[in-house]
Amino acid sequence: MTDHDHVHALSLWGPRGWGLAVGSAVDAVLGDPQQHHPVAWFGSWASAVESRTYRDSRVAGVVHVVACLAPVLALGAAAERAGRGRPVVAAGTMALATWACVGGRNLADTGVLLADLTETDLPAARGRLGWLCGRLADDLGPDELCRAGIESLAENTADAVVASLFWGAVAGVPGVLAHRGINTLDAMVGHHNERYENFGCLAARLDDLACWVPARLTAVLGALLAPVVGGSVRTTWRVVRRDASNHPSPNGGWCEAAWAGALGVQLGGRNVYPGGRVEVRGLLGDGPRPGADDLRRAARLNRAAQLAATVLFAGVGSVVGKSGSTGGGQGSPVIHGRR
């Protein structure tokens, strides 16, 4: 295949669409980069910035978010400029950004490992739960560990898969990088505690806003893909419509209700977090409390959702990228636009 053939093939679908598809496929096969993960670099940068910007005020939180995200947006804009008129470069930078920001493979693998450990090594399972969520696990039995795992898989399907692909499709490299930055800041400072209630407010609100559409799309995907795990499309959507509002998060309930309906289990209940904070959430779904096999099925649903979202948003990204590009679709525009 000649260079001209490569360019022609890219122009048929568009560099943005190909980049999203390839980046997500690499994640599905290889998982996250094992060393020098860009998200870890951003986390180190955000920690360094926090040491200088932290004050117990919302204004300081605004300064923190702007200072953390400015280099990310600049990097994304530079990548978009480098790809103008160079479709192979544009597709390559989009693929690298997508691989760095999508975390579907590791999420599903961790869910399966947690399910196995609940059956073979309960202390190790309690230790592994921290890879998925922040609740205290010291007193959790197998069923509660599996519930926590499924809830985390469901919510993070939106955060770490669907939202990354969505923002990559509609806003290119700056979009996918900015969303991962916002999502990471929310995980770091967007907490309801004495230190971060004010400082982390903007990060938390931006994350809610950035995931509002992706969370609802995740619920739709969960319902449509319910038969993959033995569920019903109609039953799952009924559970979503009835129970999504029982969750304290404006987004999390949509994802968790969809996974509960598709798996035929009941999620929600009492969670304990570091510092002794207790949160009692409404119940989602009609079935029994989940077990290890249900957690494995949840991981299967995650993988199916990643595949479906990749196909969907690669197509959307192709259309959006072409409509906004110059030179007959040979490059992608800089669009400034995510946990």
Disulfide bonds with the S-S distance in Angstrom:
none
